[in-house]
């Protein structure tokens, strides 16, 4: 799966969660994960801000 195929996006800043909870606005901080190859794994915590690319 390549970056342009709807991969997971995250805001890789743990402190951003508190910021988002305290201020109802959107951040331009989403980063796509690197290209994923067969056998790779992706780990994240559900409390980290995340989205799926369009």
N, C-alpha and C positions, 0 to 999 in steps of 0.2 A: 504494500500500500504506500503510495507516494503522497507528498504534502498536498497535492491538488486533488486528492480523492476523498475528501471528507474526513480527514483524520482528527483526532482529539486535539483540542487547543486548551492551554492552561494559562493562568497568570502565575508565573513562577516566583511570586513574592509572598511569603507567608503573611507578612504584615498587611497585605492588601485586603485580606478577609475582614479584619477589623475596620479598615477604612470603608469598605463597601457597606458593611452593616451600619456604620455610623452616618454615612452620607449617601443618599439615594441618587447616585449618578453613575454613568458608565465610564470605565477607564479604557484608554487605547493601549492595552498592555497584553492582549492575547498573543501567544506565541504558539505556532504549530510545532508538534513533535517532529523529530527527524524522520526521514523515510524509514519504514518498517519492512524488514525482510522476513522471510519464513524462518521461524525459530527464535525471533526476537520477542521480548516481552516489554510491556509498558506498565509501570506502576505509578499510581497516584492515589491520593486520599480524597474521599468524596467531599471533604470539607474545603478542599482547594477549589477556587473558582475555576470552572471549566466549561467548555462548549464543544460542539461538533461543527466543523467547517461546513459551509454550504456546498 
